[in-house]
Amino acid sequence: MARKKPVYQQRKSPIRQTRDALRKSERHFRDLVEHSLTGISIIQDGRVVYRNPEQQRLFGPLSKDGPASIYEHIHPDDIPAIEALHAELIAGKVDHPGRVVRFFPRGSTRENADVRWLHCRASLIEHEGRDAMLLNMMDVTMARELEHVLIMQDRMTSLGRVATGIAHEIRNPLSGITIYLHSMKKILAEGRDVDEAFAVIDRMLDASRRIDAVIKRVMDFSRPGEPRFSSIDIRRPVEEALSLSAVTLRKSGIAVESDIPGDLPQCFADLQLIEQVMLNLITNAIEAVKDTPREKKIEVIATSGRNSIVIRVGDSGPGIPPARRDRIFDPFFTTKAGNTGIGLCLSHRIITDHGGRLEVGASRLGGAEFIVRIPVRQGGGRP
């Protein structure tokens, strides 16, 4: 029986192995790019020199006549956003989250186009031995439309709450005016004493003032006033609010612990508006502890945080259940009978206009704690 000759496999040289590995890597990379659901372009010298199939679906294939403009199909109002993205990339802000811009779909004209939305991210690369920019674009039109629908639903819900609150606030004094008018009609018909008629008129005026006060609070909420920023010592509005509340605190038997250090940094804020917020938070704390069986106590503490000043107003009242904290800043939402629920909403609006945050949590005293964060820098970024 003849013996089989051994089969020898020819070993590849290291250079050939490297070339094969490189070709395999290139094929793998090309497959990823060509089948990506993200539109990918390569920009060189301000011109588009490559588009993957998804990008061609959005903008069309590159012309055989030469590279396309980077701004082709981009909405004119959003071209500065792409320019800013490129400038920030060149400046080294590689972790920039990108930009959302509008574009005109392929084959449409700007007069009748259904404008769509793209989320763009960019990074610096080397293409054919020269510096270039890799631009990733994803069509987020559907997400934007869903976001718009949700925002509108939320606004309609908030509008319903506001309308309900306004109706409730106005109904009682309005009913009173109707009753007083009937009384006035009866007084005049019977020719009774004029002083009695004047007394009824005074009650109508009082009811009218209550309605006017409700309307004013609603107007203040809708436009609380543009903050007039200046460099302030945060102790001034806080201590002024405590001073204005001193009589009420003393008569209610409420102990106050305040810790406002003198070395806090200056912050850019509207002194009057911050004082309004602090007065509202202290007033709410007074209402919360007024009927508590525990020791009636409020604390106001200010500290310096990261790029911000943090003010905490806590109390020993019953607190706010976690399930209600998400709604505590809604207009006309209140946990206390007789309150309008507009104060916290207005305070939240003021702090937001300052670039800060107003939050609610649990106090170490056992009740609620409201936390105010105000940036120390002008224009300040979020603390």
C-alpha positions in Angstrom: 0.0 0.0 0.0 1.5 3.3 -1.1 2.1 5.9 1.6 0.5 9.3 1.2 2.9 12.2 0.7 2.6 14.8 3.4 0.9 18.1 2.4 3.0 21.1 3.3 1.3 24.5 3.7 3.4 27.4 2.5 3.8 29.9 5.4 3.0 33.5 4.6 5.7 36.0 5.0 5.3 38.6 7.8 4.8 41.3 5.2 2.1 39.4 3.4 0.4 38.6 6.8 0.4 42.4 7.6 -1.1 43.2 4.2 -3.8 40.6 4.5 -4.7 41.8 8.0 -4.8 45.4 6.7 -7.1 44.4 3.8 -9.4 42.6 6.3 -9.4 45.5 8.6 -10.2 47.9 5.7 -13.0 45.6 4.5 -14.4 45.4 8.0 -14.3 49.2 8.4 -15.8 49.8 5.0 -18.7 47.4 5.8 -19.3 49.3 9.0 -19.3 52.7 7.3 -21.3 51.6 4.2 -24.1 49.9 6.3 -24.2 52.4 9.1 -27.6 53.9 9.9 -25.7 57.2 10.6 -24.9 59.5 7.7 -21.1 59.8 7.5 -19.2 62.4 5.5 -15.6 63.4 5.2 -14.9 67.1 4.9 -11.6 68.5 3.6 -10.9 72.1 2.9 -14.6 73.0 3.5 -15.8 70.6 0.9 -17.5 67.1 1.1 -15.2 64.5 -0.4 -17.0 61.4 0.7 -20.6 60.3 1.6 -21.7 56.9 2.8 -25.0 55.5 1.5 -27.0 56.8 4.4 -25.6 60.3 3.8 -26.4 59.9 0.1 -30.0 59.0 1.1 -30.2 62.3 3.0 -28.4 64.6 0.6 -27.8 62.6 -2.6 -24.6 61.2 -4.1 -21.6 63.4 -4.7 -21.5 65.1 -8.1 -19.0 63.9 -10.6 -18.0 67.5 -11.2 -16.3 67.7 -7.8 -16.7 67.9 -4.1 -19.9 69.4 -2.7 -20.3 72.3 -0.2 -20.5 71.3 3.4 -23.6 73.6 3.7 -25.5 72.0 0.9 -29.2 71.4 1.9 -28.6 72.9 5.4 -31.1 75.5 6.5 -29.6 79.0 6.1 -30.4 79.9 9.7 -28.5 76.9 11.0 -25.3 77.3 9.0 -23.7 79.3 11.8 -24.3 76.3 14.1 -22.2 74.1 11.7 -19.5 76.8 11.5 -19.5 77.0 15.4 -19.2 73.2 15.6 -16.2 73.3 13.2 -14.6 76.1 15.2 -15.0 74.4 18.5 -13.6 71.2 17.1 -10.5 73.0 15.8 -10.2 74.7 19.2 -9.8 71.2 20.8 -13.3 70.7 22.3 -13.4 67.1 21.2 -16.1 66.1 23.8 -18.6 68.6 22.3 -22.0 66.9 22.2 -22.7 68.3 18.7 -25.5 70.3 17.2 -29.1 69.8 16.0 -29.7 71.5 12.7 -32.4 71.7 10.1 -32.0 70.5 6.5 -33.9 70.2 3.3 -34.5 66.6 2.0 -32.9 65.4 -1.2 -34.8 66.5 -4.3 -36.8 69.2 -2.6 -36.8 73.0 -3.0 -36.6 75.4 -0.2 -39.9 76.9 -1.1 -41.9 73.7 -0.6 -39.6 71.5 1.4 -40.7 69.6 4.5 -37.9 70.7 6.8 -36.2 67.9 8.7 -33.7 67.7 11.6 -30.2 66.3 11.9 -28.1 65.7 14.9 -24.4 66.4 13.9 -21.2 65.3 15.6 -17.7 65.9 14.3 -14.2 64.7 14.9 -10.7 65.4 13.4 -9.2 62.6 11.3 -6.5 62.2 8.6 -7.7 61.4 5.1 -5.3 60.5 2.3 -2.4 62.0 4.3 -4.1 65.3 5.0 -6.2 66.8 7.9 -9.9 66.3 7.5 -13.2 66.3 9.5 -15.4 63.2 10.0 -19.0 64.4 10.2 -21.7 62.1 11.6 -25.3 63.0 11.0 -28.5 61.2 12.2 -32.0 62.1 11.1 -33.8 62.9 14.4 -37.0 64.4 12.8 -39.3 61.8 14.3 -37.8 62.2 17.8 -38.2 66.0 17.5 -41.8 65.7 16.4 -42.6 63.4 19.3 -40.8 65.8 21.7 -42.9 68.6 20.3 -46.1 66.6 20.9 -45.1 65.8 24.4 -44.3 69.4 25.2 -47.6 70.6 23.8 -49.4 67.9 25.9 -47.5 69.1 29.0 -48.4 72.7 28.3 -52.0 71.8 27.9 -52.0 69.9 31.1 -50.3 72.8 32.9 -52.8 75.2 31.3 -55.7 73.1 32.6 -54.2 73.2 36.1 -53.7 77.0 35.9 -57.3 77.5 34.6 -58.7 75.4 37.4 -56.7 77.3 40.0 -57.7 80.7 38.6 -61.4 79.7 38.4 -61.3 78.4 42.0 -59.6 81.6 43.2 -62.0 84.0 41.4 -65.3 82.1 41.9 -65.6 82.8 45.7 -65.2 86.6 45.5 -67.3 86.8 42.3 -70.1 84.9 44.0 -69.8 87.3 46.9 -70.2 90.3 44.5 -73.4 88.7 43.1 -74.8 88.3 46.6 -73.9 91.9 47.5 -75.5 93.3 44.4 -78.8 91.5 45.3 -78.5 92.9 48.8 -77.9 96.4 47.4 -80.9 96.1 45.1 -83.1 95.1 48.1 -81.7 98.0 50.2 -82.5 100.6 47.4 -85.9 99.1 46.8 -86.8 99.4 50.5 -85.3 102.8 50.9 -83.2 101.7 53.8 -80.4 103.6 55.5 -77.6 104.8 53.2 -74.9 103.6 55.6 -76.1 100.1 55.1 -75.7 100.6 51.4 -72.1 101.9 51.8 -71.3 98.9 53.9 -72.4 96.6 51.1 -70.3 98.6 48.6 -67.2 98.2 50.8 -67.7 94.4 50.7 -68.0 94.5 46.9 -64.8 96.6 46.7 -63.0 94.1 48.9 -64.1 91.2 46.8 -63.0 93.1 43.7 -59.6 93.7 45.2 -59.3 89.9 45.9 -60.0 89.2 42.2 -57.4 91.8 41.1 -54.8 90.2 43.4 -55.3 86.8 41.8 -54.9 88.3 38.3 -51.8 90.1 39.5 -50.2 86.9 40.9 -50.9 85.2 37.6 -49.4 88.0 35.6 -46.3 87.9 37.9 -46.0 84.2 37.2 -46.2 84.6 33.5 -43.6 87.4 33.4 -42.0 87.9 36.9 -39.7 90.6 35.5 -36.4 90.5 33.8 -33.6 90.1 36.4 -31.4 93.1 36.8 -28.1 91.4 37.4 -25.3 93.0 39.6 -22.6 91.7 41.8 -24.2 91.2 45.3 -23.4 89.8 48.7 -25.9 87.0 49.1 -26.2 87.8 52.8 -28.2 90.9 52.1 -31.3 89.4 50.6 -31.3 86.4 53.0 -30.9 88.6 56.1 -33.5 91.1 54.9 -36.0 88.3 54.3 -35.3 87.0 57.8 -35.7 90.5 59.3 -39.1 90.9 57.5 -40.2 87.6 58.9 -38.9 88.3 62.5 -42.2 89.4 64.0 -44.2 86.5 62.6 -41.5 84.0 63.7 -41.5 85.5 67.3 -45.3 85.5 67.6 -45.6 82.0 66.3 -42.9 80.7 68.7 -40.7 79.5 65.9 -36.9 79.2 66.6 -34.6 80.1 63.7 -31.1 78.9 63.2 -29.2 80.8 60.5 -25.7 80.3 59.3 -24.7 82.8 56.5 -20.8 83.0 56.4 -19.3 86.4 55.7 -16.7 84.9 53.3 -19.1 83.7 50.6 -18.2 84.8 47.1 -20.1 87.5 45.4 -22.8 86.3 42.9 -24.5 88.0 39.9 -28.2 88.2 40.8 -31.1 90.6 41.2 -31.1 91.5 44.9 -34.9 92.2 45.0 -35.9 89.0 43.2 -33.7 86.9 45.4 -35.1 88.5 48.5 -38.6 87.7 47.1 -37.6 84.1 46.7 -36.1 83.9 50.2 -39.1 85.6 51.8 -41.5 83.1 50.1 -39.4 80.1 51.2 -39.3 81.3 54.8 -43.1 82.1 54.8 -43.8 78.6 53.5 -41.6 77.1 56.2 -43.5 79.2 58.8 -46.8 77.8 57.5 -45.4 74.3 57.6 -44.3 74.3 61.3 -47.2 76.5 62.6 -49.4 73.5 63.6 -46.7 70.8 64.2 -46.7 69.1 67.6 -42.9 68.9 67.4 -40.5 71.7 68.2 -41.1 74.6 65.8 -37.8 75.2 64.1 -36.5 76.6 60.8 -32.9 76.7 59.6 -31.4 78.9 56.8 -27.9 77.8 55.8 -25.7 79.2 53.0 -22.6 77.5 51.7 -20.3 77.9 48.7 -20.6 75.1 46.2 -18.9 74.4 42.9 -19.3 77.6 40.9 -22.4 78.4 42.9 -23.8 79.6 46.2 -26.2 77.1 47.9 -28.9 78.2 50.3 -30.9 75.7 52.2 -34.2 76.5 53.9 -35.4 73.6 56.1 -38.1 73.2 58.7 -39.4 70.7 61.3 -42.9 70.5 59.7 -44.6 67.4 58.3 -42.5 67.5 55.1 -43.5 66.9 51.5 -44.2 63.3 50.4 -41.8 62.1 47.6 -44.9 61.5 45.4 -45.8 65.2 45.5 -42.3 66.7 45.0 -42.5 66.5 41.2 -45.6 68.8 41.3 -44.6 71.1 44.1 -43.5 73.8 41.6 -46.6 73.5 39.4 -48.8 76.7 39.4 -51.7 76.5 41.9 -50.5 73.2 43.4 -50.5 73.5 47.1 -50.5 71.2 50.2 -51.9 73.8 52.5 -55.6 75.0 52.7 -55.9 78.6 51.9 -52.7 78.9 49.9 -52.8 79.8 46.2 -49.8 77.7 45.2 -48.3 80.4 43.0 -45.4 81.4 45.3 -43.2 78.4 44.8 -43.9 78.3 41.1 -42.9 82.0 40.8 -39.7 81.4 42.9 -38.7 78.5 40.7 -39.1 80.7 37.6 -37.0 83.5 39.2 -34.1 81.1 40.1 -34.3 79.5 36.7 -34.0 82.9 35.1 -30.8 83.4 37.1 -29.3 80.2 35.6 -29.7 78.3 38.8 -31.9 75.6 40.3 -34.6 75.4 43.0 -35.0 71.9 44.4 -37.0 70.2 47.2 -36.0 67.4 49.5 -36.1 66.3 53.2 -34.6 68.4 56.0 -32.5 67.0 58.8 -35.1 68.7 61.1 -37.7 66.2 59.9 -39.7 68.5 57.5 -39.1 69.8 54.0 -35.9 71.5 52.7 -35.8 73.8 49.7 -32.3 74.2 48.1 -31.5 77.3 46.1 -28.4 77.2 43.8 -27.2 80.5 42.3 -24.2 80.7 39.9 -21.4 82.9 41.1 -20.4 83.9 37.6 -22.3 86.2 35.3 -24.2 84.3 32.7 -23.2 81.5 34.7 -23.7 78.0 33.4 -25.7 75.5 35.4 -24.3 75.0 38.9 
